[in-house]
Amino acid sequence: VPLGVFWSIFLGLVWLHLLEVPDPSVVPHYQAGVVAFGLSAVIELLGEPFWVLAQAHLFVRLKVIAESLSVVSKCILTVILVVFYPQWGLYIFSLAQLLYVSILVMCYVIYFVMFLGSPEATKKSFPVARMKALLPNLVEGETFVNWKEAWLTWSFFKQSFLKQILTEGERYVMTFLNVLNFGDQGVYDIVNNLGSLVARFIFLPIEESFYVFFAKVLERGKNVKDQKQDDVAMAANVLELLLKLVLLIGLTITVFGYAYSQLALDIYGGSVLSSGTGPDLLRCYSLYVLFLAINGVTECFTFALMCEEEVDRYNFIMLALSFTFLCISYFLTRWYSSVGFILANCFNMGIRIAHSIHYIYNFFKESTYRPLTGLLPSPFLVLVYIISGVITGFSEVVFCCDKGWMGRLVHISTGALCFAATIVTMFCTETKLIHFVRS
């Protein structure tokens, strides 16, 4: 929390005094927005120990309820203020963000206040008995800093910092190098938010949940022969089916996203979004979603098993990758405008997937399990995907989006039929996966 306060103040001053500030007549209350988002980051840090504790002990329901309440509250407040007080500008989003983090932290605090010391906690032999134990304290006979834990924390911090650059690097290129004007940044943000809905609502929960699963089932830092073989078999089976699941979701979005990007943006934002670079951006993002899907599962398995030395080694790889990614983002944006950012992200994800696949292959090499076969869909299903892509692409050229609502309905109906054919084929060819999803 002290570090969070320091960085919020320092970066707040950078954003207010060193970077370009938007015209107050176009974006009012920018300064207040910077302060509010810095404050919200500090508030969220206060709830971090509770979040970690809930994750470690698989309090899934608590996490779902807390995040759902906070997100719904944030959305309701944003809509109300935008409708009734649009002149408030960034005050609206600042207040909504503060409400979001406040409810999120309060949900965790209230839950643990009621849970700790309760008969249920005693029955589960919960390692924390009082709220006071979650606060910083000095223990007699122990050093002020546990250096082994400190170095491990430092390794994860470096990894998180580099992952932040790799995940949000294009934002920093936009902000510091001014490669796009504010208007193009706005279109990019809209497409990015629309495209990342699937990643946030489907892939991220899968990644977070199964990171905990793999970390519990397998022991970090041990090779496959030193693990319990029943646990190895279960982990391999789950990993294979998870890879198959996210691959098929990603392929479906990539294939159908190509032909329906322009229509989606036209319905969402009218010709302002659908006539410029928006459709090309969303089409590229549909491909990027496929990379996101595979990377999420492969990395969650890899990070659940890496020992401290492997984490440090990977940090060096990520450092080189971060520098390469930022350079590629800059040059591709110069050549292809905002589409260059998404192409750079695809390159970045491709390298990370290759590293994780290499790690998984080496881990299971001395066993009879081959979970990476989950990345090989049925040839017949691939054929159906190709046919669906060709038909929907042709439908877009003929019926969308300047042929009126009748043409759009024909285009949507064509896509619905192709999607239905794909799902039926999936049920027929991927029976093991369907059973896994059901169970």
N, C-alpha and C positions, 0 to 999 in steps of 0.2 A: 504493500500500500504506500509506504513512503516513496519508493521508486516510481510508483504510478503517479503520485502527486507531483514529483519532480518533472517527469516527462510530460505530463499534461500541461504544466506551466511553461516549460521550455518550448515544446512544439506549438503550443498556443501562441506564444510570442512570435515564433517563426511564421506561422500562418497569417498572423495579423500584420506583421511589419516587414517581412522579407519577401513574401510571395504576393502575386497579383491579387488585389482585392476587387471584387466585382462592383460595378456601378450601383450605389445605394438606391437609385431610382428603379433599377431592374431587379436587384436582389437586396431588399431591405433587411436590416438587423443582422448583417453578416457577423459583426463582432460578437453580439450576444450568442449567436449560434455556435461560434468557435468555443466560447467559454462553457456553454451548456453541454456540448459534446465531450469536452475535457472533463467536466465534473461528472458526467454520467459514466465515463470510463473508470474513475476512481470509485464511484459507488458500486459498480459491477465487481471491481476487485475485492471489495469487502465481502462479497458473497462467494468468492472463489474457493475458500477452504470447504464450505458446505457443499458446493458443487462437486469437488473432488471426492469428498467423503461419500456423497450419494452415488457417484459413478463407481467407486471402488466396491461398494456393497450392493450394487445392482438395484438401487431404488428407482426403477424405471418409471413407475407411476408418479412419483414425486416430480421427476424431471418433466414428464409429459404435461402434468397439471400446471406446474409453475410456468413453463414456457408458453403453454396455450393461453393461460390467463393474461400473461404479460403482453403477448403478441396481439391478442384480441382487444385488450384495453388500449394498446397503442394505436391500433387501426381505427377503433371507434372514435377516440379523441381526435386523431388526424382528420377523419372525415367530417366530424362536427365542426372543427375549427376552420377547415378549408371552405366548407359551405357557408358558414355564418360570419367568419372573420378572415376573409382572404387577404385583407390588407396587412395582416400581422406578419406575412412573409415567413422568414425562417423561425420566428417565435413558435410557429405551429409545430414544426418538426423537432425543435429543441424541447418543447414541453412534452411532446409525445415520447421522445427518447428518454427523458428523465422519468416519466411515468413508467415506461417499460422496465428500466433497470430497477426502479424502486420496488415495483410489484414482484419482480423476479427475485430480488434479494430477500424481501419480506417473506415470500412463500417458503424459502429455504430456512430462514431464521425461525419462523413460527413453527415449522414442522419439527426442527431439531430441538427447540425449546420444549415441545410437548413429548417428543420421542425419548430424548436422553433421560435416563433415570426411571423410565416407565417399566412396568413388568415385561412388556414385549422386548425392550432392549436388553433387560437382564436375562430373559429366556434365550435370546440370540447370542449372549456373551459379547455384546457390542463393545469394542475396545475403548470407546470414549464414554465417560460416565456423566460429565457435566459440561455445560457451555463454556465454563471458565477454561477448560482444558484446550479449547480451540484458539484461545488467545495466546500471543507470544508470552513466554515465561522462562525464567532461569531455573534450572534444576541443580540442586546441590550435587557436587561430585562429577558433573558433566561440563565439558568445555562450552564456551559461548557458541562456537560454530562446530558442527559435525562436518569435518572436511570431506569425508567420503560422500556424504549426501550433498554437500555443497558443490563438489565437482560434477556429480551426476546432474544436479539441477542446472549447473552452468552448461553442460552438454545439451540438455533439452532446451535451454534458453537459446543457445546458438542455433539449434535446429529449427526452433519456432520462428526465430528472427529471419532465417534464410527462407523458410517456407512462406513467411509473410511476403517477402520480396517476390518469390516465385508465384504466389497466388494473386497478389495485388500489385505486382510490379508495374503494370501498365498505368495504374493510377498515379504512381510517383513520376513516371515518364511524362504523363499528361500535365501534372501539376508543376514540375520543376523545369521542364524543357519547352512548355507551351507549343507542343506539336499540333494540338487541335484547339480551335477556338471554343468558347463556352457553349455555343449552339451545337457543334458537332459532339462535344462531350456529353451534352444532354441527350442526344439521340443514342449515343453509345451506351449511356447509363440505362436508358429505357430498355434497349435490346438486351443488355447484359442482365438486367433484373428479370425480364421476361424469360430469357433463356436459362437462367440459373434457378428458376422455380423448382424444376425437377431435381436438380442437384441438392437444393436445400431441403426439400420435403421428402425425397426418397433416398438418395445416395448418402447424404450426411448422417441420418439416423442409422442406416445400415452400417456405415463405417464406424461410428462411435460405439454402437452396441456390440459389433463383432470384434472390435479391438479388445474390449473387455473380455469377451468370450475366449478369444485365442490366448490372451494373457493369463486367463484362469486355467485353461485346459493344458497348455504347454508351458514348460519352464524356460524362462529367458536365459539365453546364453548357452544352452545345452544342445548337442547335435541330436539327430533323429534316433540314433541307437541308444542314447542315454535317457530318452523319454519313455514314459509308460506307453506300450504299444497300442493298448485300447484307446488311449487319448490321441495318439498319432492318427489312428484309423478314423476316429470321429472328426478330428480337425481337418484331415485331408478330404473327407467326404463333404463336410460343410463348405470348405474353401472351393472345391470343384463346383458345387451347385450354386454357390454365391456368385462365382465368376460367370457361370452360365446365365444366371438370372440378370445380373447387371449388364452383361453383354447384349442380351436380347432386348432389354429395355432401351439401351443406348442405340442399338441398330434400328429399332422401331422409330425412335425420335429422329435419328439421322435421315432415314429413308423418307418418312412422311413430313419431316420438318422442311426438307428442301422444297417440296411442292406447295406447302401451305404457309410459308413464312410471310409472303406478300399479303395473303388474305388475312392472316392473323393480325398483322400490323395495320391493315386497312380498317378492320373492324375495331381494333383497339384505339387507334389514334387518327384515323382518317388519312387523307392524301399527304399530310405533312410527314408522316412516318413511312408510308408505303411507296412514295414516289422517288425518294432519294436513295441514300446508301443503306437505309434500314433493312430492306429485304435481303440484300447481300450479306449484311452483318448477321442477321438471324440465321441464314442458311449456313454460314460458316460456324455459327455458334451451335447449330444442330450437330455438326461433325465434332465440335469440341466437347459436347456432352458425352459422346461415346468415349473419348479419352478420359474424361472426368470419372465416368462410371467404372472403367477398368482400373484406373489409378487408385481410386478410393479403397477398393477391396484389396488389391495387391499390397498397397502401402500399409493398410491397417494390420495385415498379417506380418509384414516385414518388421514394422516398428514394435509389434507385440513380442517379437522373439529376439531382437537385436540386443547384444550386451553393450556395456558402456563403451568398450573399445570400438565396436562396430558402429555405434552411433557417432563417435568422434570421427571415424574414417568417412562415414557418409556425409558428415558436415563439410569436410573438405571438398567432396564431390559437389555438394549443393552450393558451396561458395563459388566454385568455377562456373557452375550452371547458372547461378544468379547473375554473375557478370555477363555471361554469354547471352542470357535471356534479355537483360536490359539493353544490350547493344543491338540484338536482333529486333527488339521491339521498336527501338528508335529508327533503325534503317528501314524496316518494313513499313512503318507508319509514314515515313517520308515518301515511299514508293506507292503504297496502297491505301493511304489514309487510315481510317479507323479499323478497316478490315485487317490491316497488318498486325494490330494488337492480338486479334483472335488467332491468326496464323502463328504468331510467336508463342502464344499459350499452348497451341497444339504441339509445337516443337518441344516446348518445355515438358509437357505431360508425357510425350512420347519417350523422352530420355528417362524420366522418372519411372515410367512403366517398365522400360527395358531393364533398369537396375533392379526393381522389385522382382521381376520375373526371373532374372539371373539368381537372385538370392533364394527364391522359392525352389527353383530347379536344383540348386546346390544342396538345399536343406533336405529335400526328399530323394536325392540321387541314390543314397545308399539304402533306400527302402523300396517296397514294391508299389508304393502309391504314386500316382501321377495326376495331381489335382489340376495341373495346367491344361489338361484336356478339356476342362470347362470352357476354354476359349475357342473351342472348335465346334460351332453349331452344325446341325444336320445339313448336308448338301442340298437336300430337297427344300429345307426352310430357306437357305440362302438363295436358291432359285426363285422362290416365291417373293422374297424381298426385292430381288432384281426386277422381276416382272411388275411388282407393285410400284417400284420407283419409276419405271418407264411409263406405265399407264398414268400415274398421277402427275408426272412431269408433262406429258402430252396434254392431259386435261387442263393443267394450269395455263398452258399456251393458248388453248382453244377457248376456254370458258372464263378465265379470270384475268384481271379483276375489273375490266372496263366494259363488261357485257351486261351489267345490271345484276339485280338480285337473282334472277332466274339462272343466269350463267353461274353465279356463285353457288346456288343450291345444287346444280348439276355437278359442279366441281367437288362440293362437300360429299354428295352422294357417292361419287366415284371413289373418293378416299375412304368412305365408310365401308364400301364393299371390299376394297382391297385390304383394309385393316381387318375386317371380319375373316377374310380368307387367310390372312397371316396368323391370326389367333387360332383358328381351327387347325391349321398346319402345325402350329406350336404344340397344341394339345395332343396331336397325333404322333409327333416325332420326339417330343421331349417329355415323355411320361415320368421319368425319374425326377425331373425338375418340378413338374406339376405336383407330384406327391410331396416333395420337400416343402413347397410353398404352402400346401394345404395343412401339413402337419406342423 
